[in-house]
Amino acid sequence: DHALIQFVNETSSGSALTHLRGFVLEGRSLEIRFSKHRYIAGPRAGGAEVEEEDEHATAKEYALAANRFTGKYANYTKHIYSPTKVIHISNLVEEFDQAFPTIENATNLLAGAHNSEFAGKKLKVAFSRNNAN
């Protein structure tokens, strides 16, 4: 499987490269490198790829997707942490941190649970700045 991801700026893409190169997600190692392409052209209007829910689409747009660092929170990037064994879960009755045996376990939970519905609210799951060694 392959993906081409365009970030807002080079700092963001460099951070992803630094923290995620060689990282194991769902049992597979991520091989990350900068592309020779400077930008990604979106799907053409009227093309088969425009429908958002099309599971066979070759391009997907996530700019408007629920994200902790968009809208009024776009400048809160100082709260982005590299993967750790501890994740922070918020938007519950009480916010808490949960430690996992490995960074891979924590990352897989984060990937599956962030923005999922729980008790009528969207969960917010992120890596914690605290690292349980």
C-alpha positions in Angstrom: 0.0 0.0 0.0 1.2 3.5 -0.8 0.0 7.0 0.1 1.1 10.5 -1.0 0.3 13.1 1.7 0.6 16.8 1.3 1.2 18.8 4.5 0.6 22.5 5.0 4.3 23.3 5.3 7.7 21.7 5.2 8.0 21.8 9.0 4.9 19.6 9.4 6.1 17.1 6.8 9.6 17.0 8.3 8.1 16.3 11.7 6.1 13.4 10.3 9.2 12.0 8.6 11.3 12.3 11.8 8.7 10.7 14.2 7.2 8.1 11.9 9.9 6.7 9.6 10.2 3.0 10.4 7.4 3.1 12.8 5.2 -0.1 13.1 1.5 0.5 12.6 -0.9 -2.5 12.5 2.1 -4.8 12.2 3.6 -3.1 9.2 6.6 -0.8 9.1 6.1 2.7 7.7 8.6 3.7 5.0 8.4 7.4 4.8 10.3 9.8 2.5 9.9 13.1 0.8 8.3 13.0 -2.6 9.8 14.4 -5.8 6.3 16.1 -6.3 5.9 19.6 -4.8 2.1 19.3 -4.5 -0.9 17.0 -5.1 -3.5 17.9 -7.7 -7.0 17.2 -6.3 -9.6 15.1 -8.2 -11.0 16.8 -11.2 -14.6 18.1 -11.1 -17.0 15.7 -12.6 -14.6 12.8 -12.3 -15.3 9.5 -10.6 -13.0 10.4 -7.8 -15.0 13.4 -6.5 -17.5 11.5 -4.3 -16.2 11.5 -0.7 -17.7 8.1 0.2 -16.4 6.3 -2.9 -14.3 3.5 -1.4 -12.5 3.0 -4.7 -11.5 6.7 -5.1 -7.8 7.2 -5.7 -7.7 10.5 -3.9 -9.3 11.7 -0.7 -9.4 15.2 0.8 -9.0 15.5 4.6 -8.7 19.3 4.8 -12.2 19.6 6.3 -12.0 16.5 8.4 -12.2 16.7 12.2 -8.6 17.4 13.4 -7.2 18.9 16.5 -5.1 21.4 14.6 -7.5 23.0 12.2 -9.6 26.1 12.5 -9.0 28.2 15.6 -6.6 25.6 16.9 -4.3 25.7 13.8 -1.5 27.4 15.7 -1.5 24.9 18.6 1.1 22.7 17.0 3.3 23.0 20.1 1.0 20.3 21.5 1.9 17.7 18.9 4.1 15.0 20.5 5.9 12.1 18.9 4.5 8.6 19.6 4.9 7.4 23.2 3.5 4.6 25.3 1.1 7.1 26.9 -2.0 8.5 25.2 -4.2 11.3 26.4 -8.0 10.7 26.0 -10.3 13.7 26.3 -13.9 14.7 25.7 -15.1 12.2 28.3 -16.7 13.0 31.7 -13.2 13.0 33.1 -10.0 13.3 31.0 -7.2 10.7 31.6 -4.0 9.3 30.4 -3.5 5.6 29.7 -0.2 3.8 29.5 0.3 0.8 27.1 3.0 -1.9 27.0 4.4 -0.6 23.7 4.3 2.5 21.5 2.9 0.4 18.7 -0.1 -0.6 21.0 -0.7 3.0 21.9 -0.5 4.1 18.2 -2.9 1.5 17.0 -5.5 2.5 19.6 -5.0 6.2 18.7 -5.5 5.5 15.0 -8.7 3.5 15.7 -10.3 5.6 18.4 -9.6 9.2 17.6 -12.8 11.0 16.6 -14.9 7.9 17.2 -18.2 8.2 19.0 -18.5 7.4 22.7 -21.5 8.2 24.8 -22.7 10.7 22.2 -19.4 12.6 22.0 -16.3 12.4 19.7 -13.3 11.1 21.5 -10.1 13.1 21.3 -7.0 10.8 21.5 -3.4 12.1 21.3 0.0 11.1 22.4 0.9 12.5 25.8 3.9 14.6 26.5 4.6 12.4 29.5 6.3 9.1 28.6 6.1 6.1 30.9 9.3 4.3 30.5 
